[in-house]
Amino acid sequence: MATVKTWAMIPLALLLVVWTLPTAVSQSQAGPFDPLIEGLVGPVAEGAAGLLPIPFALIAKVSPYTSTLNPLLQSALLQNNFTQFSSDIVTNLSALFGVLAEAKLPVPPFLRPNIEAEKMGFVGEAYNVTTADGYILGVFRIRSGQCSSYRAVVVIPPGLLSNAATFIYVKENSLAYRLARRCFDVWLFTFRGYLFGRGHTHLRDTSSEFWDFYPYHWGAFDLPAQLEFVSNKTGSTRMRLMGVDQTATALLFMNHVHGQRYQRLLASCYIYAPFGYLGRLRSPLFTAMALGRDFLTAAGAVALHNELAFMNPVVHPVIYNLCGRISPITCDYLLQLLAGKTDQLDSAVFPYAFANLIDSISIRAMTYYLQQVGKIKYMAFFDYGFIENMKRYNRSTPENVNLEATTVPCSFYALGQATDSVQEDNLDTWHALAKSAQSTFEVLAKYNGIGPFVPVDTESIYGPAIRQLETDLTRLP
């Protein structure tokens, strides 16, 4: 298990200090105390800016002498070696200070799957779907123009803290494009709160009411609306569902709430690191968040309109520039701290992927997952506490989700290095499904929970699910 290293946070700390101060000052409204504040803050900011060229020049002279250590950086994270990590930081800090000296943190446009597909030579289409409770969700279609017909419709919901672009992050080797090249009709879904899912018929996405949702709503409203839309658009009633982590949560909630109404549109499903049971979670960061989940909920309600706002105009530039431009290796380390130790995160695509990562999520949705931690074979509705549970559920504890309501054949792919969704919980979830749903279970040993998003070896992670899908075209037509 990865351990926290203070020095891994150096680039992040520098970004936060230098970027957020001028941004906060410039965005604040004018007030009677502005001259006083400017008199206090101005000299500090100017002094900091004046000092920046000093370490910049120093590091510029030092960095050429670190080249002898660079070959060792390939295994730096796996060995948790301070010398190797600091060598990479020293080599890249010249770029860091160059950017921070001018406090410019450029951010590229968000990746729109239909547009990115066309750049890759595919046919891309975009649609909007409105749920029964008013959320407007972007749905994207990707097909190969070289195919005279399509073997099956494949629908792919987003991964946690991501969006409809989840499976295009590794460009031509991405799951969506691999499927399209094999003449599958690929549809990328959106869940409320993520990019392309921040519209509503009457709520603003800056209101607490907009963000008052958790994975139940993805399953009860978002997934059914999009499945029905695609079925009507294509005429298919035998669609194949692929996804990662929260796709399983949405599927299990959908089937609990609606029974066969929507899962009858599915012929099979294929899910990496499924979030069903999460009791044995071992991620240090998620474990720490679980301990403070009540504080997170209270703080979110008071100050953040219930949004964990990673896509905030201040926060997102920090994340993108740290992970995509300045020190991808730092984010590689942080992602391993979050989801498990591995050498299978392709930091070379971070400048592309982090245009859409890390996406905002409702605090209630994150808290919901944290409520499952430490409870073995437990998946229930949101626990609001005794009084609110009585109001909402007419019972003191929330209802358990009936996993056996899922009858569609499912192939689960546990990720051997994952600490956010461990294989024991994945297997327990799979066994809790109806017998007809227990299709195949496989462990992909070298990947962690982030592996499906940005893998190095794309064939070893996407290949098994694609081969199973192609087998099922005959076995489960």
Secondary structure, DSSP 8 states (H G I E B T S, - for coil): -----GGGGHHHHHHHHHHHHHHHHHHS---TTHHHHHHHHHHHHHHHHHHTHHHHHHHHHHGGGGGGGGGGGGGHHHHT-HHHHHHHHHHHHHHHHHHHHTT---------HHHHHHHTTSEEEEEEEE-TTSEEEEEEEEE-TT-SS-S-EEEE---TT--TTGGGTTGGGSHHHHHHHTT-EEEE---TTSTT--EESS--TTSTTTT---HHHIIIIIHHHHHHHHHHHH--SSEEEEEETHHHHHHHHHHHHHTHHHHTTEEEEEEES--S--TT---HHHHHHHHTHHHHHHHHHHHSTTEE-TTSTTHHHHHHIIIIII-HHHHHHHHHHHH---S-B-GGGHHHHTTT-S--EEHHHHHHHHHTTT-TT--BS----HHHHHHHHSSSS--B--GGG--S-EEEEEETT-SSS-HHHHHHHHHHS-GGGEEEEEEETT--TTTTTSBSSHHHHHHHHHHHHHHHHHH--
